[in-house]
Amino acid sequence: MSILANVKSVLSGDTLVLTSPNNPAAERTLSLAYVSAPRLSKDGDEPYAFQSRDFLRNLVVGKQVKFSVSYTIPSSGREYGTALLQDGTQLPEAIVKGGWVKVREDAGRKEESEDVLAKIDNLRALETQAKDESAGLHAGTGGVIEVQNDLGGPDFLKEWKGKTVDGIVERIISGDRLLIRLLLTEKKHWQVMTLVAGVRTPSTERVNQSNGQTQPAEEYGNEARAFVEQRLLQRQIQVKIVGASPQGQLVGAIIHPRGNIAEFLLKEGLARCNDFHSTLLGADMAALRAAEKEAQAARRRLHKAFVSKATNSKEQEATVAKIIGADTIIVRSKAGDEKRISISSVRGPRTGEASEAPFRDEAKEFLRKKLIGKHVRVQVDGTKPASDDFEAREVATITQNGKNIGLQLVQEGYATVIRHRKDDTDRASNYDELLAAQETAKEEKKGIWSGKPPKTRQFVDVSESVQKAKIQLSTLARQRKVPGIVDFCKSGSRFTILVPREGAKLTLVLAGIRAPRSGRTPQEKGEPFGQEALDLANKRCNQRDCEIDVHDIDKVGGFIGDLYVGRESFAKVLVEEGLASVHKYSAEKAGNAPELLAAQDRAKGARKGLWQDWDPSQDVEEEGQAAAGEAAADVSTTIEKKPEDYRDVIITNIDSNGRIKVQEIGRGTDALESLMDQFRQFHLNPTNSAGLKDAPKAGDYVAAQFTEDGEWYRARIRSNDRTAKVAEVVYIDYGNSESQPWSKLRPLSQAQFTVQKLKPQAIDTQLSFAQLPASPDYLRDAINYLYDLTEGKRLVACFDFIDNKEGLSYVTLYEQRPQGAGAESINRKIVLDGHALVARKLKAWERSKVFEPVFKNLREAEGQAKDGRRGIWEYGDITED
């Protein structure tokens, strides 16, 4: 009796696995009667075993046959028979004729049927013909193919990654896991477990080896396996080798004549995209994403409960108002509404990760430079729900001038790509591109992948104390339009500014205006229009690059000056919007009175802000009251006669900011020499070795042991680190400073050593009319130049102006007392040799007519330095911009 069946697979050259056309799960194994084929084995195939099986596989797999059972072995139940293909091909005749099986020697010994004996005789005749033709396994020696059951190490991928090779699917473990025989060479095959690249299917039913229990299949797991089995089992396919999994399993794209099996699985809803394979597949991942979206839209199988994102797919235009971190920003719409946005699928450096945390500030600064105040396009990809630590917020793809910001962060190594859950669709549309960029950043060792922390830039708070502010003022006051960053807006007219080239953080108070005070908390009520002024400051200035002009400091260490954002004075903007009033005297002192007063007049005329109830008649009386005092102040800083206050001095120290400490030679130095002899003897006596009883305070006078020579000197506390118990001390008779532990400090309470007995001998001075370079390298050269020119020499200093408020003297230095107007000064030499430039921003006393010849002489020297490309002028005129 003939039975109709489908050939599922071929075990060897003489054995078929058959399935029922009506019930594919019903399987039956049929061995071809009267013949035997070489066997395949894990321990090594017999000669020609693969070729024999492959001949039969090509002949029958996937086709329909009619078979009949000739006999059954009672002990094993194994069935033997014959089969007929639809094209008339008979088995085992065809395979005997091909020479790929042998007719059993015992075939027909106990057989009595004439038909069967005739069939066997025909098989023997076909075998004889094959032997005569040396066909198949009758060819003689050879036919052995080595089979390796693992990849064998990294050399395999080095040779074969990126190549497409032929293979045969030997077994289907699950929809995404196949045992494939790779036909790499004629003499050697690799039979390895292979993961289908780009997809993950549900798991199939399997037995837990640890306890023997059967673990049920996930939904659609068995269906996915059957889908692949029906199409690929024992089919010859192509494998594009793309890499290996962390467990060492081969990952490859499985291509059969109709296409990539991964795409078919995805379209049928039997698999999801595997993000971990995205970087291996590169551009090929796009087709798989599209196939998955098709299944989601149709809600097939795994996606039957899929709900499309209810987000506004239309791109929105906005302005970046604030950078929260490397992956989170606040944007402002055209209507003025602000909202918090997380950049889709990326995460900035995390505080808890040792390799990432050092890059947090650098990554945030990278994003600030790219985005703050810029117009961007926002494509919302989804939302992040509220949690214990975070409020709900949107995730979006941000582009600026057509460039994807998330991608740039990842490319520079300033962000990592989030590994989304398989059902998380709130992700960037270019997710695969992000993953590829991350792999490139790793290879190039960029940012957090570099393996070494970045150079952290420390900013010293120079507004922490008035003393620190005074020291920094001398540097900043000489410079015009110092570049900075607005770090924080404290009020409409008070800001925290970072000055990178000085390594300084300072509080800047806008000169010439007064803005109303805002409340310090949302609950506290401020002055009228105080909040509006702060809001405008945040909108226009916060986190922006800026320039500052510093004029002075206030009583608490704040710096008074002008703030320019986008080359526009923000003080003028505030006044023009009616959110600040002009303080006329301060504005005239700062030199910006005309601009501010004109802006205030415009605000008054438009009745803006503070001036909504303005009465023009009020101004007449106020202007008259202020005039007299203001005029007097300017006169007091004007010098009518050229100074002739010459003193013999010696330089004892030059600070890192260029300030010069000098001692006046004469009675002061004689008295200091006598005092130091007594001071030294006093501290050599062990009975005077008691340290400080209490923690020192800034401004206290102490005795400090200088590190270099171990001697004791009079000093003053500049600042304190109470945690480390270390103080920064200034040696008041020499001007140098250093950090000393409290254990090396003693009280300076002895009457014979106090500053009342002998005032501090180090005089704080600065070169008149000359401005040292702002660049740290050139400033260092200038200081070294001064040391070479003056060290150990007795000099003459002309004290041109003494600023008692600042405790600073402006001097012109000479090697000897000048005789006549043409004497060469050290001030001129340092300008002539290109280590300083003529001061650009002049103080009131420097603008006195009496100094005009001095400035003319210095500018001639500066011109010669420029022409000779000396010092700071080596690359050209640094003042041209």
Backbone hydrogen bonds, N-H to C=O, Kabsch-Sander energy under -0.5 kcal/mol:
donor,donor_aa,acceptor,acceptor_aa,energy
3,I,67,F,-2.9
5,A,65,V,-2.4
6,N,19,T,-2.8
7,V,63,K,-2.7
8,K,6,N,-0.8
8,K,17,V,-2.7
9,S,17,V,-1.4
11,L,15,T,-1.5
12,S,15,T,-1.0
13,G,38,P,-0.6
15,T,12,S,-1.3
16,L,30,L,-3.2
17,V,9,S,-2.9
18,L,16,L,-0.5
18,L,28,R,-3.8
19,T,6,N,-2.5
20,S,23,N,-0.9
20,S,26,A,-1.5
26,A,23,N,-2.2
27,E,25,A,-0.8
28,R,18,L,-2.3
30,L,16,L,-2.7
30,L,28,R,-0.5
31,S,79,E,-2.6
32,L,14,D,-3.4
33,A,81,G,-2.5
35,V,32,L,-0.9
36,S,102,K,-2.5
44,G,41,S,-1.3
46,E,39,R,-2.6
48,Y,143,G,-3.1
49,A,46,E,-2.2
52,S,48,Y,-2.5
53,R,49,A,-2.3
54,D,50,F,-2.9
55,F,51,Q,-1.9
56,L,52,S,-1.6
57,R,53,R,-2.9
58,N,54,D,-2.6
59,L,55,F,-1.1
60,V,56,L,-2.1
61,V,57,R,-1.8
62,G,7,V,-2.7
63,K,60,V,-2.4
65,V,5,A,-2.9
66,K,84,L,-2.4
67,F,3,I,-2.8
67,F,65,V,-0.5
68,S,82,T,-2.2
70,S,68,S,-0.5
70,S,80,Y,-2.4
71,Y,80,Y,-1.9
73,I,78,R,-2.5
77,G,73,I,-2.9
79,E,29,T,-0.6
80,Y,71,Y,-2.8
81,G,31,S,-2.2
82,T,68,S,-2.0
83,A,91,L,-1.9
84,L,66,K,-2.5
85,L,89,T,-2.9
86,Q,64,Q,-0.8
88,G,85,L,-1.9
91,L,83,A,-2.8
94,A,90,Q,-2.7
96,V,92,P,-2.2
97,K,93,E,-2.6
98,G,94,A,-1.6
99,G,96,V,-1.3
100,W,95,I,-2.1
101,V,95,I,-0.6
102,K,36,S,-2.6
104,R,34,Y,-2.7
107,A,104,R,-1.0
109,R,106,D,-1.8
111,E,108,G,-0.8
117,L,113,S,-2.5
118,A,114,E,-2.4
119,K,115,D,-1.9
120,I,116,V,-2.5
121,D,117,L,-2.5
122,N,118,A,-2.1
123,L,119,K,-2.0
124,R,120,I,-2.5
125,A,121,D,-2.2
126,L,122,N,-2.3
127,E,123,L,-2.2
128,T,124,R,-2.5
129,Q,125,A,-2.2
130,A,126,L,-2.0
131,K,127,E,-2.5
132,D,128,T,-2.6
133,E,129,Q,-1.6
134,S,131,K,-1.3
135,A,130,A,-2.7
137,L,99,G,-2.6
138,H,135,A,-2.2
139,A,136,G,-1.4
140,G,137,L,-0.6
145,I,143,G,-0.5
146,E,187,K,-2.7
148,Q,189,H,-2.6
156,F,153,G,-1.2
157,L,153,G,-0.5
158,K,154,P,-2.0
159,E,155,D,-1.8
160,W,156,F,-2.5
161,K,157,L,-2.4
162,G,241,I,-3.4
163,K,160,W,-2.2
165,V,163,K,-0.5
165,V,239,V,-2.5
167,G,237,I,-2.3
168,I,181,R,-2.2
169,V,235,R,-1.6
170,E,168,I,-0.7
170,E,179,L,-2.6
171,R,179,L,-1.6
173,I,171,R,-0.6
173,I,177,R,-2.0
174,S,177,R,-1.7
177,R,174,S,-1.4
178,L,194,T,-2.9
179,L,171,R,-2.7
180,I,178,L,-0.7
180,I,192,V,-2.3
181,R,168,I,-3.1
182,L,180,I,-0.7
182,L,190,W,-4.1
183,L,166,D,-2.2
183,L,181,R,-0.6
184,L,182,L,-1.6
185,T,188,K,-1.7
189,H,146,E,-3.1
190,W,182,L,-1.8
191,Q,148,Q,-2.9
191,Q,189,H,-0.5
192,V,180,I,-1.9
192,V,190,W,-0.7
194,T,178,L,-3.6
195,L,250,L,-3.4
196,V,176,D,-2.2
197,A,195,L,-0.5
197,A,252,G,-2.6
199,V,196,V,-1.3
200,R,272,R,-2.5
206,R,215,Q,-2.1
208,N,213,Q,-3.5
209,Q,207,V,-0.6
211,N,208,N,-0.5
212,G,208,N,-2.5
215,Q,206,R,-4.0
215,Q,213,Q,-0.5
218,E,203,S,-2.0
221,G,218,E,-2.7
222,N,218,E,-0.5
224,A,220,Y,-2.0
225,R,221,G,-1.9
226,A,222,N,-2.5
227,F,223,E,-2.2
228,V,224,A,-2.0
229,E,225,R,-2.9
230,Q,226,A,-2.5
231,R,227,F,-0.9
232,L,228,V,-2.8
233,L,228,V,-0.5
233,L,229,E,-1.4
234,Q,169,V,-3.0
235,R,232,L,-3.1
237,I,167,G,-2.8
237,I,235,R,-0.6
238,Q,255,I,-3.0
239,V,165,V,-3.2
240,K,238,Q,-0.5
240,K,253,A,-2.5
241,I,163,K,-2.3
241,I,239,V,-0.9
242,V,251,V,-2.3
243,G,251,V,-1.4
245,S,249,Q,-2.9
248,G,245,S,-2.4
250,L,193,M,-1.2
251,V,243,G,-2.9
252,G,195,L,-2.4
253,A,240,K,-2.3
254,I,252,G,-0.5
255,I,238,Q,-3.1
255,I,253,A,-0.7
256,H,254,I,-0.5
256,H,259,G,-2.5
259,G,256,H,-2.8
261,I,254,I,-2.2
263,E,260,N,-0.7
264,F,260,N,-1.3
265,L,261,I,-2.3
266,L,262,A,-2.3
267,K,263,E,-2.6
268,E,264,F,-1.7
269,G,266,L,-1.5
270,L,265,L,-2.6
271,A,265,L,-0.6
272,R,200,R,-2.4
274,N,198,G,-2.3
275,D,273,C,-0.8
277,H,274,N,-1.7
278,S,275,D,-1.5
280,L,277,H,-0.6
281,L,277,H,-2.0
282,G,278,S,-2.4
284,D,281,L,-1.7
285,M,282,G,-1.7
286,A,283,A,-1.3
288,L,284,D,-0.8
289,R,285,M,-2.2
290,A,286,A,-2.2
291,A,287,A,-1.9
292,E,288,L,-2.2
293,K,289,R,-2.4
294,E,290,A,-1.8
295,A,291,A,-1.7
296,Q,292,E,-2.4
297,A,293,K,-2.7
298,A,294,E,-1.6
299,R,295,A,-0.7
299,R,296,Q,-0.7
300,R,295,A,-2.1
302,L,269,G,-2.2
303,H,300,R,-2.7
304,K,301,R,-2.3
306,F,303,H,-2.0
311,T,309,K,-1.1
313,S,311,T,-1.0
316,Q,378,V,-2.4
318,A,376,V,-2.2
319,T,332,R,-2.6
320,V,374,K,-2.1
321,A,319,T,-0.6
321,A,330,I,-2.7
322,K,330,I,-1.6
324,I,322,K,-0.7
324,I,328,T,-1.7
325,G,328,T,-2.0
328,T,325,G,-0.6
329,I,341,I,-2.7
330,I,322,K,-2.7
331,V,339,K,-2.4
332,R,319,T,-3.3
333,S,337,D,-2.9
336,G,333,S,-1.7
339,K,331,V,-2.1
341,I,329,I,-3.2
342,S,394,E,-2.8
343,I,327,D,-2.8
344,S,396,A,-2.5
346,V,343,I,-1.3
347,R,416,T,-2.7
353,E,350,R,-1.1
354,A,352,G,-0.6
356,E,353,E,-1.0
357,A,353,E,-3.1
359,F,356,E,-2.4
360,R,357,A,-1.9
363,A,359,F,-2.8
364,K,360,R,-2.2
365,E,361,D,-2.4
366,F,362,E,-2.1
367,L,363,A,-2.1
368,R,364,K,-2.5
369,K,365,E,-2.5
370,K,366,F,-1.5
371,L,367,L,-2.5
372,I,368,R,-1.7
373,G,320,V,-2.4
374,K,371,L,-3.2
376,V,318,A,-2.9
377,R,399,T,-2.7
378,V,316,Q,-3.3
379,Q,377,R,-0.6
379,Q,397,T,-2.6
380,V,378,V,-0.7
381,D,395,V,-2.7
382,G,395,V,-1.4
384,K,393,R,-3.7
387,S,390,F,-2.9
393,R,384,K,-1.8
394,E,340,R,-1.0
395,V,382,G,-2.4
396,A,342,S,-2.4
397,T,379,Q,-2.8
398,I,396,A,-0.5
399,T,377,R,-2.1
399,T,397,T,-0.5
400,Q,403,K,-2.4
403,K,400,Q,-1.5
405,I,398,I,-2.7
405,I,403,K,-0.6
406,G,398,I,-0.5
408,Q,404,N,-1.8
409,L,405,I,-2.4
410,V,406,G,-2.0
411,Q,407,L,-2.7
412,E,408,Q,-1.9
413,G,410,V,-1.3
414,Y,409,L,-2.7
415,A,409,L,-0.7
416,T,347,R,-2.8
418,I,345,S,-2.3
420,H,418,I,-1.0
424,D,421,R,-1.9
425,T,423,D,-0.9
427,R,425,T,-2.2
431,Y,428,A,-1.2
434,L,430,N,-2.0
435,L,431,Y,-2.1
436,A,432,D,-2.2
437,A,433,E,-2.3
438,Q,434,L,-2.1
439,E,435,L,-1.8
440,T,436,A,-1.9
441,A,437,A,-2.5
442,K,438,Q,-2.2
443,E,439,E,-2.3
444,E,440,T,-2.4
445,K,442,K,-1.0
446,K,441,A,-2.2
448,I,413,G,-2.7
449,W,446,K,-2.5
450,S,447,G,-2.2
456,T,454,P,-0.9
458,Q,456,T,-0.7
460,V,458,Q,-0.6
460,V,503,G,-2.9
462,V,460,V,-1.3
462,V,505,K,-1.9
463,S,505,K,-0.8
464,E,461,D,-1.2
469,A,465,S,-2.0
470,K,466,V,-2.5
471,I,467,Q,-1.9
472,Q,468,K,-2.2
473,L,469,A,-2.3
474,S,470,K,-1.2
475,T,471,I,-0.5
475,T,472,Q,-0.7
476,L,472,Q,-2.3
477,A,473,L,-3.1
479,Q,476,L,-1.2
482,V,548,I,-2.8
484,G,546,C,-2.5
485,I,498,L,-2.1
486,V,544,R,-2.4
487,D,485,I,-0.9
487,D,496,T,-2.4
488,F,496,T,-1.5
490,K,488,F,-0.7
490,K,494,R,-2.1
491,S,494,R,-1.9
494,R,491,S,-0.6
495,F,508,L,-2.4
496,T,488,F,-2.8
497,I,495,F,-0.6
497,I,506,L,-3.2
498,L,485,I,-2.9
499,V,504,A,-3.4
502,E,499,V,-1.1
503,G,499,V,-1.0
503,G,500,P,-0.7
504,A,499,V,-1.9
505,K,460,V,-2.8
506,L,497,I,-2.7
508,L,495,F,-3.0
508,L,506,L,-0.6
509,V,507,T,-0.5
509,V,559,F,-3.5
510,L,493,S,-2.3
510,L,508,L,-0.5
511,A,561,G,-2.6
513,I,510,L,-0.7
514,R,581,S,-2.8
524,E,521,T,-0.6
526,G,524,E,-0.5
527,E,517,R,-3.0
530,G,527,E,-2.5
533,A,529,F,-1.9
534,L,530,G,-2.1
535,D,531,Q,-2.8
536,L,532,E,-2.2
537,A,533,A,-2.1
538,N,534,L,-2.6
539,K,535,D,-2.3
540,R,536,L,-2.7
541,C,537,A,-2.8
542,N,537,A,-1.2
543,Q,486,V,-2.1
544,R,541,C,-2.7
546,C,484,G,-2.7
547,E,564,Y,-2.0
548,I,482,V,-2.1
549,D,562,D,-1.9
551,H,560,I,-3.3
552,D,560,I,-1.6
554,D,558,G,-2.8
557,G,554,D,-1.2
559,F,507,T,-3.5
560,I,552,D,-3.0
561,G,509,V,-2.3
561,G,559,F,-0.5
562,D,549,D,-2.4
564,Y,547,E,-3.0
565,V,563,L,-0.5
565,V,568,E,-2.3
568,E,565,V,-1.1
570,F,563,L,-2.8
573,V,569,S,-1.6
574,L,570,F,-2.7
575,V,571,A,-2.4
576,E,572,K,-2.8
577,E,573,V,-1.7
578,G,575,V,-1.6
579,L,574,L,-2.7
581,S,514,R,-2.5
583,H,512,G,-2.7
584,K,582,V,-0.9
587,A,583,H,-2.7
588,E,584,K,-2.5
589,K,585,Y,-2.1
590,A,586,S,-2.0
591,G,587,A,-1.1
592,N,587,A,-1.8
593,A,587,A,-0.8
596,L,592,N,-2.1
597,L,593,A,-3.0
598,A,594,P,-2.1
599,A,595,E,-1.8
600,Q,596,L,-2.5
601,D,597,L,-2.2
602,R,598,A,-1.8
603,A,599,A,-2.1
604,K,600,Q,-2.6
605,G,601,D,-2.5
606,A,602,R,-1.8
607,R,604,K,-1.2
608,K,603,A,-2.4
610,L,578,G,-3.3
611,W,608,K,-2.8
612,Q,609,G,-1.7
614,W,611,W,-1.7
618,Q,615,D,-2.2
619,D,616,P,-1.1
620,V,616,P,-0.5
621,E,617,S,-0.7
622,E,618,Q,-1.3
623,E,619,D,-2.2
624,G,620,V,-1.3
625,Q,621,E,-1.5
626,A,622,E,-1.2
627,A,623,E,-0.9
630,E,626,A,-1.4
631,A,627,A,-1.8
632,A,628,A,-1.7
633,A,629,G,-1.3
634,D,630,E,-1.2
635,V,631,A,-1.3
636,S,632,A,-1.4
637,T,634,D,-1.0
638,T,635,V,-1.9
640,E,638,T,-0.5
646,Y,644,E,-1.5
647,R,797,A,-2.2
649,V,795,L,-2.8
650,I,663,Q,-1.8
652,T,661,K,-2.7
653,N,661,K,-1.4
655,D,659,R,-2.9
658,G,655,D,-1.8
660,I,765,T,-2.3
661,K,653,N,-3.4
662,V,660,I,-0.5
662,V,763,I,-2.0
663,Q,650,I,-2.6
665,I,648,D,-2.6
665,I,663,Q,-0.6
669,T,664,E,-0.8
670,D,666,G,-2.4
671,A,667,R,-2.5
672,L,668,G,-2.2
673,E,669,T,-2.4
674,S,670,D,-1.9
675,L,671,A,-2.6
676,M,672,L,-2.8
677,D,673,E,-1.6
678,Q,674,S,-1.7
679,F,675,L,-2.8
680,R,676,M,-2.5
681,Q,677,D,-2.0
682,F,678,Q,-2.4
683,H,679,F,-1.8
684,L,680,R,-1.1
685,N,681,Q,-0.9
685,N,682,F,-0.6
688,N,685,N,-2.3
689,S,686,P,-1.3
692,L,745,L,-0.7
699,G,717,I,-2.9
700,D,697,K,-2.2
702,V,715,A,-2.5
703,A,746,R,-3.3
704,A,713,Y,-2.6
705,Q,744,K,-1.7
706,F,704,A,-0.7
706,F,711,E,-2.6
710,G,706,F,-2.0
713,Y,704,A,-2.4
715,A,702,V,-2.6
716,R,730,V,-2.0
717,I,700,D,-2.7
718,R,728,E,-3.5
719,S,728,E,-1.2
721,D,726,V,-3.0
722,R,720,N,-0.6
725,K,721,D,-1.4
726,V,721,D,-1.8
727,A,740,Q,-3.0
728,E,719,S,-2.5
729,V,727,A,-0.6
729,V,738,E,-2.9
730,V,716,R,-2.5
731,Y,736,N,-3.0
732,I,714,R,-0.6
732,I,730,V,-0.9
733,D,714,R,-0.6
734,Y,731,Y,-1.5
735,G,731,Y,-3.5
738,E,729,V,-1.8
740,Q,727,A,-3.2
742,W,725,K,-2.1
744,K,741,P,-2.3
745,L,742,W,-1.7
746,R,703,A,-2.8
748,L,701,Y,-0.8
753,F,750,Q,-1.9
754,T,750,Q,-0.7
754,T,751,A,-0.6
757,K,754,T,-0.5
758,L,754,T,-1.9
762,A,732,I,-2.1
763,I,662,V,-3.3
763,I,761,Q,-0.7
765,T,660,I,-2.6
765,T,763,I,-0.6
766,Q,809,S,-2.1
768,S,811,V,-2.8
770,A,767,L,-0.6
771,Q,837,L,-3.3
772,L,770,A,-0.5
779,L,775,S,-2.8
780,R,776,P,-2.1
781,D,777,D,-2.0
782,A,778,Y,-2.3
783,I,779,L,-2.4
784,N,780,R,-2.4
785,Y,781,D,-2.4
786,L,782,A,-2.3
787,Y,783,I,-2.3
788,D,784,N,-2.7
789,L,785,Y,-2.0
790,T,786,L,-1.9
791,E,787,Y,-2.8
793,K,790,T,-2.4
795,L,649,V,-3.0
795,L,793,K,-0.6
796,V,814,Y,-2.8
797,A,647,R,-3.0
798,C,812,T,-3.0
799,F,645,D,-2.4
799,F,797,A,-0.7
800,D,798,C,-1.3
800,D,810,Y,-1.6
801,F,810,Y,-1.5
803,D,801,F,-0.6
803,D,808,L,-3.0
804,N,802,I,-1.1
807,G,803,D,-1.6
808,L,803,D,-1.9
809,S,764,D,-2.3
810,Y,801,F,-3.3
811,V,766,Q,-2.4
811,V,809,S,-0.5
812,T,798,C,-2.0
814,Y,796,V,-3.0
820,G,818,P,-0.6
823,A,820,G,-0.9
826,I,813,L,-3.1
827,N,813,L,-0.6
829,K,825,S,-1.9
830,I,826,I,-2.4
831,V,827,N,-1.2
832,L,828,R,-3.0
833,D,829,K,-2.3
834,G,831,V,-1.5
835,H,830,I,-2.5
836,A,830,I,-0.7
837,L,771,Q,-2.4
839,A,769,F,-2.5
840,R,478,R,-0.5
841,K,478,R,-0.6
842,L,840,R,-0.9
847,R,843,K,-1.2
847,R,844,A,-0.7
848,S,845,W,-1.3
850,V,639,I,-0.6
851,F,848,S,-1.7
852,E,849,K,-1.8
855,F,851,F,-2.3
856,K,852,E,-2.3
857,N,853,P,-2.3
858,L,854,V,-2.4
859,R,855,F,-2.7
860,E,856,K,-1.7
861,A,857,N,-1.7
862,E,858,L,-2.4
863,G,859,R,-2.3
864,Q,860,E,-1.9
865,A,861,A,-2.0
866,K,862,E,-2.3
867,D,863,G,-2.5
868,G,864,Q,-2.0
869,R,866,K,-1.4
870,R,865,A,-2.3
872,I,834,G,-3.0
873,W,870,R,-2.5
874,E,871,G,-1.9
876,G,873,W,-1.9
878,I,876,G,-0.7
880,E,877,D,-1.2
